[in-house]
Amino acid sequence: MMEESIVYSYRPLLAILCPATAAILILLSSKRPNVRESWTIIAGILQFSLVASMIPTILNEGVIKCTFFPQTMFEGIAFGLKVDAFGLIFALTASFLWILVSFYSVGYMRALKEHAQTRYYFCFAIAIFGAIGIALSPNLLTMFIFYEVLTVSTYPLVIHDQTPEALSAGRKYFAYLLTSGVFFLFAIMLTYHLTGTTDFTNGGIKALAELGSAYRLTLVILFFCFLLGFLKAAWMPFHSWLPTAMIAPTPVSALLHAVAVVKAGVFGIVRIVCYIYGVDLMTSLGLGLALACIAGFTMIVANLFAIAQDNLKRRLAYSTINQLSYILLGAGLLTTEGIRGAMIHIPFHGFMKITLFLCAGAIMVATGKKNISEMGGVGKTMPVTMLAFTITAFGMCGIPPACGFISKWFLCQGALQAGEIVFLFVLLIASFLDVVYFFPIIHTAFFKRPEGVAEEVEVKVKEAPLFMLVPLSITAIFSVIFFLDFILGLNIISMYFYKLVEIAVGNVVP
Amino acid sequence: MIVTEHFPVLVIVISLFSAFTIFIAGRWNKKTCSPISIATISVQLFMSFFILNQVITRGTIHYWLGGWAPPWGIEYVIDAFNAYVLVIVLFICLLTAIYAKRSIEREQPHRIVPFYVVFQLLITGLCGITVTGDIFNLYVFLEIASLAAYALIAVAGGRALKASYNYVIMGSIGACFYLLGAGFLYAVTGSLNMADLSHLLPPLYENKVVQAAFVFFVVGMSIKMALFPLHIWQPDAYTYAPSAVTVIIAAAMSKVSIYAFIRVFFSVFTTDFIQIYVPIATAISWIAAIAIIVGSVIAIMQSNLKRMLAYSSVAQVGYIVLGVGLYSTQWGLYGALIHILNHAITKGCLFLVAGAIIYRCGLWNIRDFEGLGKKMPYTCAAFTLAALSMIGVPPSVGFITKLCLLAASLEAVEYAFVAVILASTLLNLVYFWRVIERMYFVRGEGEGEKEKEIKRDEAPVSMVLPALILGSLCIIVGILWLAGAETPLLPVVDQAVNALLGTGVVAAP
């Protein structure tokens, strides 16, 4: 592990302040929708540029620190922000996609004439504040604070419809996620009690590794508390909040329940594996295998569930559960390639899954259809949307030309490297099942006739508003670019994800 | 003569005189009551801040009443702990006084003058309990405060009379227990001064009379602060009292009772005594743990908002006592002292909101709260902030308490308490979220599209503002606690804890 050069800067603070300030401005300009929405977009662009401006420092093997309270009431826990390669990957993904989803939200919310739009944009901004905060947290306690902010701020988004159904979904959401927060808090305090620190350290906290064999059981229990704490990762059997939360408006499902919230969960687990426990300790406790087994189980079962869904968003939700476990599996393999695959899958899956959700929303706005069985002929009326959908669905199954192929490639290599052939098969079977539930959608959209239409008739192209179409095209294009970039090696367009992952992996695996 | 030297006694004296002034001025013009009361409390608050500052910079203040040296004369002793509680109590009182103006005009239009007179007497009692260093003097002030509180609750009439009567009975029993304790100690040592007692008592620790006295103190104060299972007077009293009165009893008076409990626990008796002679720490921790769970569970069953908050207070007192029970750990007493402030802010805010809702809409049943978030946005915002704090969402104050108590329980290797604290988070979530859901999200039948018709109809500024101040303090103070040594808050508690445990720089002489 290399010596890190530490740069002190206020940029991380400014980056998380962007959405926080935007939230307040949104509340203040609730009467003027145009002003309100422009705050969101301005904040998104500003935030992304701030986050992106930190790339060069990180590429030079540095970390950026910004400490508010060096000495909190708990000795050894500082309160501040720290940017490292892994955190930056998540922050880049979330902040970039926020801009696109903001545009998309404008189109979506106006097209459907949704109520309570101020509350919607306000909570959205706060949720992004939480997500970026999680990405830039230097220790567990800071992370917990943002983690809970994220949970609470997404609740009003989930129950946006305010129907009894939505309210009960909201209750379920809270019951799962705040209970998990309780486990997380317990795990943090236990970690602090055992080691006197909760900092994310490259290669794991030393004091934790040096506890000795008497603490083996404690450490195993602690790890499972952490896993329960990160229920946002939606691993089975504690996944059912995620499909339920799909009752939210589509942009919410897209950004929060495909990127920010669930990624916060897997991000946290990878942090625990690589930066709290460390690869060596994980191996000696056999926890990597346990994590990989949970992940493998989730991957297969979630895909089987997905096949049975007819509601497009719910099917995508199960697909998310499955894809999240790819990341967990990669982390659980504890090999260089596995961790690389896990880390790279965070942004890649983000870009691909958000495209799928945005397409689902676009179809809903343009045709009002929510179920896959009704979608016959959609491919003809909405060619651009369905093209984007098809490309990214290919990516989900691990087929070029979308970037899903690359992360799966790494993961498979990781499984081989670990000598766990079982998991290689799990990966392949899961990918096959991906095909099983994605291809029928494509088939229905392009090759089936709309219901009640017997003969081939001339169909008019009727796409969703441009506010929605453009963002989903961009994300789809990006998921192809990531793939091309891997072959051609243009770093700028793909936001240096490969290099960042390289550095992050170098940090955590000796 | 420098006036500032006499602040410890002036805090009480001006309050007492103000009560008489209000009485006389109020006969002449009812409208003068509220300004006089607010002005007095502002001055008191200023004094208390001054005292706090002096204690922090120069150490404990000893004030001899009338120049008579203790143990013969009455001595007022103010260390960091008293000053801290004094500031909290007076701050809550000030906000309540501002709030009470409109509230009382509506609820008790014919009893404005008596209300303010007794209100001011209550504050006198509360300040007295806080500053005195003499156990009998403490009893006197305790009775002043309690009698005032009985009267204030009974003001509402109707069911409040029964609630007040219950409180009179229970409160008097509690006071009697306390008095017995004081009497026993006087019989054995011939002294009533706390500092003096703590010197005289150690050789007598084996004496059964001393041990009995301690138990009397504990039981007496437990009744006063409504520690489970001696809380039975409390829910009725909180529910049926006038809104402003509920705020002050729940947020300020309960804190003062807890202060007295902790004071007797650690300053009259010592940690040695509690460890060796009457090993009560484990017992009261368990009682506190049960209080947390039972209080929360009963709160879930309530449909009346004020009653729900009252049971929630039972649980919250449990938090503080749990902290006291875990005093031997690094974080136990911190948790208790920190929660005194936290709970005062949070519960104060919640009761202010409950009162404002009753004032504007006449609603007390949680089921009727639909659409309130639109109707009274600021009031509901304050409620949400405080409720999040009760649940313990970071970075609110409730979260800080939880952290401290968790750290303490882990250090004491009491996993049962860890589980209790964590479970109580979820229980709090259940009963507070129910309210928030009603306020903001649940739609009444047939409402649907008519949503925009709900007109904004906020409570008067003088009622909303105090609630909003406390609501935002829930977050601000939470961040200040987190910031730790860099803010003035934590060092105060630091000093107080050290003084109580006799470990730090301010150890008893």
Interface residues (C-beta under 8 A of the other chain):
Chain A: F68 F69 Q71 T72 M73 F74 F79 H115 F144 I145 E148 V149 V152 P156 I159 Q162 L167 G170 R171 F174 L178 T179 V182 F183 L185 F186 M189 L190 Y192 H193
Chain B: Y334 L388 I391 V393 P394 P395 F399 I400 K402 L403 C404 L406 A407 L410 E411 V418 L422 T425 L426 L429 W433 E437 Y440 F441 V442 R443 E451 W481 L482 A483 G484 A485 E486 L490
